[in-house]
């Protein structure tokens, strides 16, 4: 199974867990299963249509899924899936 690494800001929605074992051949399948197991966390990651929320970035190992196949990015058995809150705004120098 792959492992979803839960960032500190979302741990309350994951019952305090730092990581969660997730099954699925793709990120989408894993998040669909996460919806059944930890619905509060999944709702923070995806909207009601199943799209990733605007400020959520997902990486499989070191690859941003936006640079791969999006939610259809394949998961290997030992993959680590990282969730990161995107930073927005501009540089003020």
MODELLER restraints for C-alpha pairs under 7 A, 6 or more apart:
rsr = mdl.restraints
at = mdl.atoms
rsr.add(forms.Gaussian(group=physical.xy_distance, feature=features.Distance(at['CA:1:A'], at['CA:21:A']), mean=6.08, stdev=0.5))
rsr.add(forms.Gaussian(group=physical.xy_distance, feature=features.Distance(at['CA:1:A'], at['CA:22:A']), mean=5.77, stdev=0.5))
rsr.add(forms.Gaussian(group=physical.xy_distance, feature=features.Distance(at['CA:1:A'], at['CA:23:A']), mean=5.19, stdev=0.5))
rsr.add(forms.Gaussian(group=physical.xy_distance, feature=features.Distance(at['CA:1:A'], at['CA:77:A']), mean=4.77, stdev=0.5))
rsr.add(forms.Gaussian(group=physical.xy_distance, feature=features.Distance(at['CA:1:A'], at['CA:78:A']), mean=6.25, stdev=0.5))
rsr.add(forms.Gaussian(group=physical.xy_distance, feature=features.Distance(at['CA:2:A'], at['CA:21:A']), mean=5.87, stdev=0.5))
rsr.add(forms.Gaussian(group=physical.xy_distance, feature=features.Distance(at['CA:2:A'], at['CA:22:A']), mean=5.30, stdev=0.5))
rsr.add(forms.Gaussian(group=physical.xy_distance, feature=features.Distance(at['CA:2:A'], at['CA:23:A']), mean=6.20, stdev=0.5))
rsr.add(forms.Gaussian(group=physical.xy_distance, feature=features.Distance(at['CA:2:A'], at['CA:75:A']), mean=6.90, stdev=0.5))
rsr.add(forms.Gaussian(group=physical.xy_distance, feature=features.Distance(at['CA:2:A'], at['CA:76:A']), mean=6.68, stdev=0.5))
rsr.add(forms.Gaussian(group=physical.xy_distance, feature=features.Distance(at['CA:2:A'], at['CA:77:A']), mean=5.24, stdev=0.5))
rsr.add(forms.Gaussian(group=physical.xy_distance, feature=features.Distance(at['CA:2:A'], at['CA:78:A']), mean=5.14, stdev=0.5))
rsr.add(forms.Gaussian(group=physical.xy_distance, feature=features.Distance(at['CA:2:A'], at['CA:79:A']), mean=4.78, stdev=0.5))
rsr.add(forms.Gaussian(group=physical.xy_distance, feature=features.Distance(at['CA:2:A'], at['CA:80:A']), mean=5.86, stdev=0.5))
rsr.add(forms.Gaussian(group=physical.xy_distance, feature=features.Distance(at['CA:3:A'], at['CA:19:A']), mean=6.44, stdev=0.5))
rsr.add(forms.Gaussian(group=physical.xy_distance, feature=features.Distance(at['CA:3:A'], at['CA:20:A']), mean=5.65, stdev=0.5))
rsr.add(forms.Gaussian(group=physical.xy_distance, feature=features.Distance(at['CA:3:A'], at['CA:21:A']), mean=4.58, stdev=0.5))
rsr.add(forms.Gaussian(group=physical.xy_distance, feature=features.Distance(at['CA:3:A'], at['CA:22:A']), mean=5.71, stdev=0.5))
rsr.add(forms.Gaussian(group=physical.xy_distance, feature=features.Distance(at['CA:3:A'], at['CA:79:A']), mean=6.36, stdev=0.5))
rsr.add(forms.Gaussian(group=physical.xy_distance, feature=features.Distance(at['CA:3:A'], at['CA:80:A']), mean=4.91, stdev=0.5))
rsr.add(forms.Gaussian(group=physical.xy_distance, feature=features.Distance(at['CA:3:A'], at['CA:81:A']), mean=5.95, stdev=0.5))
rsr.add(forms.Gaussian(group=physical.xy_distance, feature=features.Distance(at['CA:4:A'], at['CA:19:A']), mean=5.36, stdev=0.5))
rsr.add(forms.Gaussian(group=physical.xy_distance, feature=features.Distance(at['CA:4:A'], at['CA:20:A']), mean=5.12, stdev=0.5))
rsr.add(forms.Gaussian(group=physical.xy_distance, feature=features.Distance(at['CA:4:A'], at['CA:21:A']), mean=6.25, stdev=0.5))
rsr.add(forms.Gaussian(group=physical.xy_distance, feature=features.Distance(at['CA:4:A'], at['CA:22:A']), mean=6.52, stdev=0.5))
rsr.add(forms.Gaussian(group=physical.xy_distance, feature=features.Distance(at['CA:4:A'], at['CA:80:A']), mean=6.02, stdev=0.5))
rsr.add(forms.Gaussian(group=physical.xy_distance, feature=features.Distance(at['CA:4:A'], at['CA:81:A']), mean=4.63, stdev=0.5))
rsr.add(forms.Gaussian(group=physical.xy_distance, feature=features.Distance(at['CA:4:A'], at['CA:82:A']), mean=6.05, stdev=0.5))
rsr.add(forms.Gaussian(group=physical.xy_distance, feature=features.Distance(at['CA:5:A'], at['CA:18:A']), mean=6.12, stdev=0.5))
rsr.add(forms.Gaussian(group=physical.xy_distance, feature=features.Distance(at['CA:5:A'], at['CA:19:A']), mean=4.40, stdev=0.5))
rsr.add(forms.Gaussian(group=physical.xy_distance, feature=features.Distance(at['CA:5:A'], at['CA:20:A']), mean=6.70, stdev=0.5))
rsr.add(forms.Gaussian(group=physical.xy_distance, feature=features.Distance(at['CA:5:A'], at['CA:80:A']), mean=6.93, stdev=0.5))
rsr.add(forms.Gaussian(group=physical.xy_distance, feature=features.Distance(at['CA:5:A'], at['CA:81:A']), mean=6.02, stdev=0.5))
rsr.add(forms.Gaussian(group=physical.xy_distance, feature=features.Distance(at['CA:5:A'], at['CA:82:A']), mean=5.15, stdev=0.5))
rsr.add(forms.Gaussian(group=physical.xy_distance, feature=features.Distance(at['CA:5:A'], at['CA:83:A']), mean=6.80, stdev=0.5))
rsr.add(forms.Gaussian(group=physical.xy_distance, feature=features.Distance(at['CA:6:A'], at['CA:18:A']), mean=5.09, stdev=0.5))
rsr.add(forms.Gaussian(group=physical.xy_distance, feature=features.Distance(at['CA:6:A'], at['CA:19:A']), mean=5.25, stdev=0.5))
rsr.add(forms.Gaussian(group=physical.xy_distance, feature=features.Distance(at['CA:6:A'], at['CA:83:A']), mean=6.56, stdev=0.5))
rsr.add(forms.Gaussian(group=physical.xy_distance, feature=features.Distance(at['CA:7:A'], at['CA:83:A']), mean=6.59, stdev=0.5))
rsr.add(forms.Gaussian(group=physical.xy_distance, feature=features.Distance(at['CA:11:A'], at['CA:17:A']), mean=5.80, stdev=0.5))
rsr.add(forms.Gaussian(group=physical.xy_distance, feature=features.Distance(at['CA:11:A'], at['CA:18:A']), mean=6.53, stdev=0.5))
rsr.add(forms.Gaussian(group=physical.xy_distance, feature=features.Distance(at['CA:13:A'], at['CA:40:A']), mean=5.49, stdev=0.5))
rsr.add(forms.Gaussian(group=physical.xy_distance, feature=features.Distance(at['CA:13:A'], at['CA:41:A']), mean=4.91, stdev=0.5))
rsr.add(forms.Gaussian(group=physical.xy_distance, feature=features.Distance(at['CA:14:A'], at['CA:38:A']), mean=6.49, stdev=0.5))
rsr.add(forms.Gaussian(group=physical.xy_distance, feature=features.Distance(at['CA:14:A'], at['CA:41:A']), mean=5.70, stdev=0.5))
rsr.add(forms.Gaussian(group=physical.xy_distance, feature=features.Distance(at['CA:22:A'], at['CA:30:A']), mean=5.68, stdev=0.5))
rsr.add(forms.Gaussian(group=physical.xy_distance, feature=features.Distance(at['CA:22:A'], at['CA:34:A']), mean=6.97, stdev=0.5))
rsr.add(forms.Gaussian(group=physical.xy_distance, feature=features.Distance(at['CA:23:A'], at['CA:30:A']), mean=5.34, stdev=0.5))
rsr.add(forms.Gaussian(group=physical.xy_distance, feature=features.Distance(at['CA:24:A'], at['CA:30:A']), mean=4.50, stdev=0.5))
rsr.add(forms.Gaussian(group=physical.xy_distance, feature=features.Distance(at['CA:24:A'], at['CA:75:A']), mean=7.00, stdev=0.5))
rsr.add(forms.Gaussian(group=physical.xy_distance, feature=features.Distance(at['CA:25:A'], at['CA:74:A']), mean=5.75, stdev=0.5))
rsr.add(forms.Gaussian(group=physical.xy_distance, feature=features.Distance(at['CA:25:A'], at['CA:75:A']), mean=5.33, stdev=0.5))
rsr.add(forms.Gaussian(group=physical.xy_distance, feature=features.Distance(at['CA:26:A'], at['CA:71:A']), mean=6.81, stdev=0.5))
rsr.add(forms.Gaussian(group=physical.xy_distance, feature=features.Distance(at['CA:26:A'], at['CA:72:A']), mean=5.32, stdev=0.5))
rsr.add(forms.Gaussian(group=physical.xy_distance, feature=features.Distance(at['CA:26:A'], at['CA:73:A']), mean=5.36, stdev=0.5))
rsr.add(forms.Gaussian(group=physical.xy_distance, feature=features.Distance(at['CA:26:A'], at['CA:74:A']), mean=4.30, stdev=0.5))
rsr.add(forms.Gaussian(group=physical.xy_distance, feature=features.Distance(at['CA:26:A'], at['CA:75:A']), mean=5.10, stdev=0.5))
rsr.add(forms.Gaussian(group=physical.xy_distance, feature=features.Distance(at['CA:27:A'], at['CA:71:A']), mean=4.98, stdev=0.5))
rsr.add(forms.Gaussian(group=physical.xy_distance, feature=features.Distance(at['CA:27:A'], at['CA:72:A']), mean=5.94, stdev=0.5))
rsr.add(forms.Gaussian(group=physical.xy_distance, feature=features.Distance(at['CA:27:A'], at['CA:73:A']), mean=5.81, stdev=0.5))
rsr.add(forms.Gaussian(group=physical.xy_distance, feature=features.Distance(at['CA:27:A'], at['CA:74:A']), mean=6.54, stdev=0.5))
rsr.add(forms.Gaussian(group=physical.xy_distance, feature=features.Distance(at['CA:27:A'], at['CA:75:A']), mean=6.50, stdev=0.5))
rsr.add(forms.Gaussian(group=physical.xy_distance, feature=features.Distance(at['CA:28:A'], at['CA:71:A']), mean=4.81, stdev=0.5))
rsr.add(forms.Gaussian(group=physical.xy_distance, feature=features.Distance(at['CA:28:A'], at['CA:72:A']), mean=5.90, stdev=0.5))
rsr.add(forms.Gaussian(group=physical.xy_distance, feature=features.Distance(at['CA:31:A'], at['CA:42:A']), mean=6.68, stdev=0.5))
rsr.add(forms.Gaussian(group=physical.xy_distance, feature=features.Distance(at['CA:34:A'], at['CA:42:A']), mean=6.18, stdev=0.5))
rsr.add(forms.Gaussian(group=physical.xy_distance, feature=features.Distance(at['CA:35:A'], at['CA:42:A']), mean=5.21, stdev=0.5))
rsr.add(forms.Gaussian(group=physical.xy_distance, feature=features.Distance(at['CA:45:A'], at['CA:52:A']), mean=5.78, stdev=0.5))
rsr.add(forms.Gaussian(group=physical.xy_distance, feature=features.Distance(at['CA:45:A'], at['CA:53:A']), mean=5.78, stdev=0.5))
rsr.add(forms.Gaussian(group=physical.xy_distance, feature=features.Distance(at['CA:45:A'], at['CA:56:A']), mean=6.38, stdev=0.5))
rsr.add(forms.Gaussian(group=physical.xy_distance, feature=features.Distance(at['CA:46:A'], at['CA:52:A']), mean=4.25, stdev=0.5))
rsr.add(forms.Gaussian(group=physical.xy_distance, feature=features.Distance(at['CA:46:A'], at['CA:53:A']), mean=5.05, stdev=0.5))
rsr.add(forms.Gaussian(group=physical.xy_distance, feature=features.Distance(at['CA:47:A'], at['CA:53:A']), mean=5.88, stdev=0.5))
rsr.add(forms.Gaussian(group=physical.xy_distance, feature=features.Distance(at['CA:55:A'], at['CA:85:A']), mean=5.64, stdev=0.5))
rsr.add(forms.Gaussian(group=physical.xy_distance, feature=features.Distance(at['CA:55:A'], at['CA:86:A']), mean=4.76, stdev=0.5))
rsr.add(forms.Gaussian(group=physical.xy_distance, feature=features.Distance(at['CA:56:A'], at['CA:83:A']), mean=6.84, stdev=0.5))
rsr.add(forms.Gaussian(group=physical.xy_distance, feature=features.Distance(at['CA:56:A'], at['CA:84:A']), mean=5.96, stdev=0.5))
rsr.add(forms.Gaussian(group=physical.xy_distance, feature=features.Distance(at['CA:56:A'], at['CA:85:A']), mean=4.91, stdev=0.5))
rsr.add(forms.Gaussian(group=physical.xy_distance, feature=features.Distance(at['CA:56:A'], at['CA:86:A']), mean=5.71, stdev=0.5))
rsr.add(forms.Gaussian(group=physical.xy_distance, feature=features.Distance(at['CA:57:A'], at['CA:83:A']), mean=5.79, stdev=0.5))
rsr.add(forms.Gaussian(group=physical.xy_distance, feature=features.Distance(at['CA:57:A'], at['CA:84:A']), mean=5.05, stdev=0.5))
rsr.add(forms.Gaussian(group=physical.xy_distance, feature=features.Distance(at['CA:57:A'], at['CA:85:A']), mean=6.06, stdev=0.5))
rsr.add(forms.Gaussian(group=physical.xy_distance, feature=features.Distance(at['CA:57:A'], at['CA:86:A']), mean=6.06, stdev=0.5))
rsr.add(forms.Gaussian(group=physical.xy_distance, feature=features.Distance(at['CA:58:A'], at['CA:64:A']), mean=6.00, stdev=0.5))
rsr.add(forms.Gaussian(group=physical.xy_distance, feature=features.Distance(at['CA:58:A'], at['CA:65:A']), mean=6.01, stdev=0.5))
rsr.add(forms.Gaussian(group=physical.xy_distance, feature=features.Distance(at['CA:58:A'], at['CA:81:A']), mean=6.88, stdev=0.5))
rsr.add(forms.Gaussian(group=physical.xy_distance, feature=features.Distance(at['CA:58:A'], at['CA:82:A']), mean=5.63, stdev=0.5))
rsr.add(forms.Gaussian(group=physical.xy_distance, feature=features.Distance(at['CA:58:A'], at['CA:83:A']), mean=4.73, stdev=0.5))
rsr.add(forms.Gaussian(group=physical.xy_distance, feature=features.Distance(at['CA:58:A'], at['CA:84:A']), mean=6.31, stdev=0.5))
rsr.add(forms.Gaussian(group=physical.xy_distance, feature=features.Distance(at['CA:59:A'], at['CA:65:A']), mean=5.60, stdev=0.5))
rsr.add(forms.Gaussian(group=physical.xy_distance, feature=features.Distance(at['CA:59:A'], at['CA:81:A']), mean=5.63, stdev=0.5))
rsr.add(forms.Gaussian(group=physical.xy_distance, feature=features.Distance(at['CA:59:A'], at['CA:82:A']), mean=5.04, stdev=0.5))
rsr.add(forms.Gaussian(group=physical.xy_distance, feature=features.Distance(at['CA:59:A'], at['CA:83:A']), mean=6.56, stdev=0.5))
rsr.add(forms.Gaussian(group=physical.xy_distance, feature=features.Distance(at['CA:60:A'], at['CA:79:A']), mean=6.48, stdev=0.5))
rsr.add(forms.Gaussian(group=physical.xy_distance, feature=features.Distance(at['CA:60:A'], at['CA:80:A']), mean=5.82, stdev=0.5))
rsr.add(forms.Gaussian(group=physical.xy_distance, feature=features.Distance(at['CA:60:A'], at['CA:81:A']), mean=4.59, stdev=0.5))
rsr.add(forms.Gaussian(group=physical.xy_distance, feature=features.Distance(at['CA:60:A'], at['CA:82:A']), mean=6.43, stdev=0.5))
rsr.add(forms.Gaussian(group=physical.xy_distance, feature=features.Distance(at['CA:61:A'], at['CA:79:A']), mean=6.02, stdev=0.5))
rsr.add(forms.Gaussian(group=physical.xy_distance, feature=features.Distance(at['CA:61:A'], at['CA:80:A']), mean=5.08, stdev=0.5))
rsr.add(forms.Gaussian(group=physical.xy_distance, feature=features.Distance(at['CA:61:A'], at['CA:81:A']), mean=6.07, stdev=0.5))
rsr.add(forms.Gaussian(group=physical.xy_distance, feature=features.Distance(at['CA:65:A'], at['CA:71:A']), mean=6.77, stdev=0.5))
rsr.add(forms.Gaussian(group=physical.xy_distance, feature=features.Distance(at['CA:65:A'], at['CA:73:A']), mean=6.32, stdev=0.5))
